[in-house]
Amino acid sequence: MTGVDGNRENGGVALFDSGVGGLTVLRHFLETFPELDFAYLGDMARFPYGTKSRETILRFARENVLFLATLKPSLIVAACFTVSSQVLPDLSLEFPDIPIVGVLDAGARAACRQTRTGSVGVLATEGTISSHAYPAVIGELSGNLVRVYGQACPLFAPMVEEGLTDGPIVELVARKYLEPFLSLYRDVDTIILGCTHYPPLRRTLEAILPDVVFVDPGQELADELRKSGREIGGQRESLPERRFYVTDSPQRFVRIGENLLGYPIREFPEVLTLPDPPVWTPFPETSREFSVKADDRSVAPDATVPPGKREDGGR
């Protein structure tokens, strides 16, 4: 990852999500690639993304990538299912110099491998369910042989953001959302946890549906990258770097995030105001359209306009 001097030797992986949920993906990546540098951006100020319009989701995601690109990672992970299901192709087109991957496809592939009944469930945000992204991907993978039943779970992510991952309240809400799989869709034997906030609820979900396999796409993505042998960071002699960024509530991020990561967050997160990066962020000549003004503030591109359509000066 890039230091403040703008030097990039080892690349690394940068992840972003609308809040703390994407830390469940980071946890899997840390376990799978402990030698790599990692940066994580949690857009706490604008959580949740799942209820926003596609246009707003794209603007938010673009702003996140614009900042993370200044760190010059080897790979950016959209650790957000709403982004992955609705605007990932847009981001890949707008930022062709940086590989950007999502968490949707890996989970779909795992579900198709594991189902024995040909019936798969998806628990996700309203945005992901309404996008019909999972039925489309699973239909393509299976030749339309696997049926997909989606269930929006709008209260799951806020509960996890508040640190509620078990107990009577969580069980009550979970039973409400899982009721269709206890009655109408009893042939479903595999369920995709289609939001990065949901894996901490897995123990409760498995207690309600003990015969169902729950797929964690973050784990599947990390495993796929490891098995592919893809180069996403070079060798280093020093300890790997961990950097955290938020757009609001750093103390809350640390408090909840430590539970999701499973280890203390010793690197207190920097608070950003997007899309303008902080004054100390390096702006090497190869960075995408960023420069430094006389007042030491950055001239950041207007994130409402795709990079290829901006006027001179990045606006």
Phi, psi and omega in degrees: 000157183280135173272184183292343178275001178080006182281131179235109181245327190240359182064230182129185183237132176245132180239151173217152177207172181286349182194225182271346187303322182296347176296337175294327175287315178303321180302315179295321180293321178296322179289327184275324183232065185295343184273352186268157170281144178224142170232143181227131176244118176253114183277067185299328185292336187240014174294140000264160175275335191299340181257004183272163176288161180299320181298318179291320178300317179296319179296314179298314182296320179299318178296320178298314182291322178303318178289310184299331179297331179291342177277350176057055177284164174278338183207139173246131179249120172280090184277048183213121183291328179297315176294314183299324185274340188243325189227008182301316178300324178298316181296319180297324178289321183283336181233068186291344183276350182235123175297128178235124180238155178247184184251003186281310188296321182298320178294322179295317179297319180295320180295319179296326178289324190270333184293138176251340181264348183078018179232122184237137175257156177227122171258125186201181176285168178299322181295316180292318179296315183290339179286342183057027182293317182294314176303323181293312182292314181293323176299319179293319182291325186258002185066034180062026179267345181254127178274143183237129179239115183264145177223116176286137182230069188297339182271347183297309183298313177300325178297314180295321178298332179269003178086011180266107180237354175203180181103176186296323180295313180298318180295321179297314180293319181297318179297325178298314182286330182272355183307318178301330180278350175266348184230287186289320188245053184290345179277354177291124180245356181219131179232130178272129174279090191273031173208138184294346177281346191276331182307325177297344180269002190302319182299319178294318181295319180292330177292327180280322180236075186293340183264005182257140175270125178259126184261128176258102184298332177298316176297318181296320180295314179299318180295319180297316180296320179295314182291333181288340183073015182295134180279112180236019177170144182273177178284149180218153180265332180274171179294145180296151185265141175234122181230135181237139179226145176221162175258358178185164169052058181297322180296318178294320178302314181293315183300311181280322184297326179297326178291322181286323180282328182086011175205160183295141173268099183275339180268099184299133186293142172283142179262124182252155166244102182281150004271004184280115181291161180294159189296333184273356182294132180292145178233070180295163185300334182275356179291154185282100166061019175263147173212175181245130179276173181297333181271013178070010173263153184278150170265096184267141177299152176288113186288354176277351182242127179303147184308320183289349184249008182278152176283174177302144182093358176084006181259000000 
